Amino acid sequence: MKTNQKPILSFFFLLLVIFGVFYFMMPQDYDQNEASLSEFSTKRALEKVKAISQKPHFVGSKNHEVVAQYLIKELKNLGLSPTIQEGFTLSDGGTLVKSKNIIAKIKGSSSNKALLLLSHYDSAPHSFSPGASDDASGVATILESVRAFLNTKTQHKNDIIILFSDAEELGLNGAALFVTQHKLAKEVGVVLNFEARGSSGPSYMLMETNRGNAAMVKAFTDGKTKYPVSNSLMYSIYKMLPNDTDLTVFREQGKIQGFNFAFIDSHFNYHTERDNFENLSPKTLAHQGSYLFPLLNYFSNADLSNLNSEDDNVYFNVPFGFVNYPFSWIIPMVIVAFGLIFIFLFIGLGKHVLRIDEVLKGFVPLLLSLFVAGGITFIGWKLLLEFYPQYQDILHKFTYNGHDYIHAFTSLSIAICFLFYQNSGKRNAEMNQFFAPLFLWLLLNVGIAIFLKGAGFLIIPVISSALMLGVYVLTQKSNGLINCILAIPTLVILSPFIQMFPVGLGLKILYGSAILTVLTFGLLIPIVGSFPRKGIWSAVFFLVSIGLFVKAHQASDYTIERPKPNSLVYLHDADTKKSYWTTYDLNLDEWTKGYLGENPKNAKILNTNKLYSKYGSEFTFMSEAPNKNIAQPTIEFLRDTLKGNQRLYQIKITPNRAVNRYDIFNANEVTLHNLVANGAKAIDFKSNISGSNSGKILSYYVVNNEPLVLSFSISKEDKLDLNLVESSFDLLTNPQFTVTKRKDWMISTPFVLNNAIVIRQKIKPTLKTIEEKRVLVWRKIDKNGITTTVNVDSLQ
């Protein structure tokens, strides 16, 4: 019996294209040996990453200053003259910190507008993150690229400004300090910002523009980067998420546009102890360098004064290329797709190669596949979270075995498609079934053209697949080779999204990947629909899915390589004189149970002044703890006077121990007017980093134990009721505590106040302050000749 080899060949062709799409997305090798001095060297950049990320270096830590001095030295080694910008900023989200920016400038021959290279050098607080990826990788990329650029002695017109910003992790404060207070900010024409939200994978370009993006898209295209990875849908999604970078401040506060370059895979390492040198992918660092070095050469001589535009472009990457076209093309392309599909439908019906009843029946397998695959994936992930409750410990929502689940549910979705797309043995039945997915894609693109123009490139696979239908109705036979060639746009454009969605948005969005898998399968019906024995194909993919679920199960437990995040906080209530051990964990382990016990209480009463957490975490369990002799802060009311209908306050809070953070809460949410904190007024740059919790006034990250001085006023009819939360990040090292070291299969939970000693108390005048106010008020009364008795109790 002669075997039909075409389905096998077609299948392997599709696999080869998909493999190529991912393989050529980023550099697959990097310089193991010394590269030329005039080239970007990943090896040299890695050495800088290693030096910066030896220890955690969050704002206020000793190592923060060590890293700052290292960067100053590196810039001097490049022949530059770095300067320091230091000062307080208060974000509109309520983050106050004294930032220390490191700045250097390379003078151009005839600069109009400058190119700014940006990366932050502080690491995340609370979780002992060394910050190798976030953001030593960005700093090292800039240092190495500038070194190579200067070595080429390339003549350049534009000034090049290097900014290693501070306090990005706290609230973008270093960037805000530069944009609002440094004279060089007015010279900046465009910003290249290097970031990370993981430790591996391709680096995605995310554009930030003030109006239209057409000029910026053209500039990026002219930069001729070798491995561009970006599309106009990504930024539309990015803007919907609670993520900001320093570049956001430049765009919103300084009206300065730019490009973010960030990698997001291995998200489980983000802001943890595992964000170390060993876990940073060299290929990813090489990808960052493949962006900056050519763009540095281009933008150093480009006209940076003309990057604004009223027009927008759709853009997306293909292997070794970057495609873009105007938004104005979107509707005509949708019309063209409509025309092609319905013209070919009518021709097919006229030639009797298509039958209207069979065409309509094509909606049945499509809708069944969509609902079953999407539903099983949605419910399946919910069941997995019940079966593996430890997955809830990872706040990132991307588990260590996350890629296994992506591949497992994708394989399961393909198995479901093959199961429902079995035909009755009629010749070319798949071509009658083909109209349904094409029509559904047309409807999706109509919605895109109206509501989400950044995704306008999704019409291209539809047009390409429509041509498969055209070849069939015009020749009355299906050509496998032509179909495979016409399938390339579908695979190139859509297959990366199947993986990108759950990597970028978390595994909770796996059902979206399942639905997209079915929709992609639908555009490939002329190929996969022609496979004989679809039941066998379904069984094969079903078995592959089971194998991947088994693989995921084997990697579901915590190990040294896949450590469990946990948290512990000692909290003392100075008003009630009670102390507690508490945690954010949903699943207690042997380490946390050592302090909370086997049967801890619900910690709801400790969440009255809720501290900010990116993922909305709250204290979960608590148990009583012994009181320790912890020095409480000194609270002084430097001013408490009436002026018209306003009561004016100035309050000074001075730490009497080494502290890292103050959080101030407004218990009755009275409106505070003209708030000034340590001389800084709030800057409106819409930071999502700090968040806006009910009642929170600000979070002050302390450097060198500097006091907090607040000035504000309230209506004289209102009553001031403020709460103070003072925190130090030294629970594991404070000599008053004997906290055992975490097991080697545990790490600190990121994104929450962790490993901390916390004091809570009301902010109220001390007796000394009250007596001082009585004297001051009585003297004032004497001076004005008033002899009536003052009720000093009203001043309290």
Buried (B, 14 or more C-beta within 10 A) or exposed (E): EEEEEBBEEBBEBBEEBBEBBEEBBBBEEBBEEEBEEBBBBBBBBBBBBBBBBBBBBBBBBEBBBBBBEBBBEBBEEBEBEBBEBEBBBBBBBBBBBBBBBBBBBBEBEEBBBBBBBBBBBBBBBBBBBBBBBBBBBBBBBBBBBBBBBBEEEEEBBBBBBBBBBBBBBBBBBBBBBBBBEBEBBEBBBBBBBBBBBBBBBBBBBBBBBBEBBBBBBBBBBEBEBBBBBBBBBBBBBBEEEEBBBBBBBBBBBBEBBBBBBBBBBBBBBBBBBBBBBEBBBBBBBBBBBBBBBBBBBBBBBBBBEEBBBEEBBBBBBBBEEBBBBBBEBBBEBBEBBBEBBBBBBEBBBEEEBBBEEBBEBBBEBBBBBBEBBBEBBBEBBEEBBEEBEBBBBBBBBBBBBBBBBBBBBBBBBBBBBBBBBBBEEEEBBBBBBBBBBBBBBBEBBBEBBEEBBBBBBBBBBBBBBBBBBBBBBEEEEBBBEBBBBBBBBBBBBBBBBBBBBBBBBBBBBBBBBBBBBBBBBBBBBBBBBBBEEBEEBBBBBBEBBBBBBEBBBEBBEBEEEBBBBBBBBBBBBBEEEEBBBBBBBEEBBEBBBEBBBEEBBEBEEBBEBBBBBBEEBEBBBBBEBEEEEBEBBBBBBEBBBEEEEBBBBBBBBEBEBBBBBBBBBBBEEBEBEEBBBBEBEBBEBBBBBBBEBEBBBBBBBBBEEBBBBBBBBBEEEBEBBBBBBBBBBBBBEBEEBEBEEBBEBBBBBBBBBBBBBBBBBEBBBEEEBBEBBBEBBEEEBEEEEEEEEEEBEEBE
